Structure formats: C-alpha cells, structure tokens
Amino acid sequence: MKARIGEKAPLLSVSDWVQGEPCTLGQLAGKVVLIEVFQVNCPGCFLYSLPQAIDLYQRYSNSGLAVIGVATAFEDFDKNNLANLIRLVENSEVIGETQRLLSLQGNLAGGRWPHRIPFPVAMDRLNKREQDMSDDEITAFIKARIPNFEQQAHSYQQQIRRQAQNYFQSLTYHAETFEGYDLQGTPSHILVDKQGILRECAFGAYPELEARILQLLNE
C-alpha cells in the first residue's frame, strides 16, 4: 500500500532492528511519530538531519514524541548496508563519503561521529530487483516528480524517460519503506500524528520540523 498524506500511515517494512525494541506505528498510537530516514553513506544525514532528530527526541520524548530511525538504500549498496549500520549504532563508525566529508570539516572526534543515536533504529527491507520497471511505472515515477511532464516538448520527455530508465537499471535492490512512502532521497522526515495519520513526508533540510512537531503535539 502506498502512503498518502491524510490517510493511515502504512506499516514500516524493515528487515532488522539494530537498536531498541521492535515497534509498530500501531503500538505508538497517542504519540506523534517522527521517522527519520537516512543512508549511512549520506553526509548531509549526519551533518544536519540526524543531529536534529536526536535533539528533538531529547527535548520532546517526554512530551509525547516518538522517533524511529530507518536506514535505507537506493544507491551505493556496498556501503548502505546492515553491517555498516550496526557499526554506526554500536561504535559511532561512519564510512564512505560520510567519513570523508565529516573528516574534512572537522566533525569527527577520534575518527568517529560524535553523537549516539538514542532512539530505535531499523534497516529498511531491501529486495533484489527481479525485473525491469514497466513503462507505466516509469511514467508514474516521472509524473510524481514533474507534474507538467505531459505538457513538455516531446524531445524533453524522451530525455527524461531515458534518464529514468537508466536510473532504475542501476538499482540492484529496491527498499520497501523508501518506496512505500514514495520518498525522493535522504534525509527524509516522515511525520505521523497521534491517530496514526500520515501528515508529512519531507525531503532534505527541514528547518520547520520542530514547529511542525509542536503543532502536532498540541492537537
């Protein structure tokens, strides 16, 4: 089931819980839930979004906020995997571009990320892609990101379609929660209200996140 804003949030589809007790959105009824979706090979996730999520958890978990971290993978499958997620959670080890960029900017302490994630963390369920995307699936993918796609010049449509085909052909796996919530990349922030209704799926920097959480806590 695809997630839709304003409807019941679908179940998280994860393969492993690497920190905290396994939980479902149903078990968190009555709480506002922030699902922070990241990749371990995503420098921006570690520079901005995960520290933001940790701070929000520390300040609002006693006021009705639950936070879940979901590590996903839509690229760099040799790095965005369960083994590296476990290294992160257990030892604050970072890898790949995350390690390189944070080191260059002086954001590591003794070679490690100077934060510990205090909330439950799970690995998105990855399935090996068995067949190519159909033309209809590629069209739906494009239209979700380019609303006026059909009004564009034919040459432009063909170019975008080829790019989308190349993108999907490069994918070895598909991640169920990432695709089920139709996320655009990482970091992504999913907000579910106290009644279990999906209220937000935001991608990238989200300075309004705290205000949005406070609004939902006060409803």
Summary of the structure (lengths in Angstrom):
residues: 219
radius of gyration: 18.0
end to end distance: 26.7
largest distance: 54.7
contacts: 653
relative contact order: 0.23
helix: 40%
strand: 21%
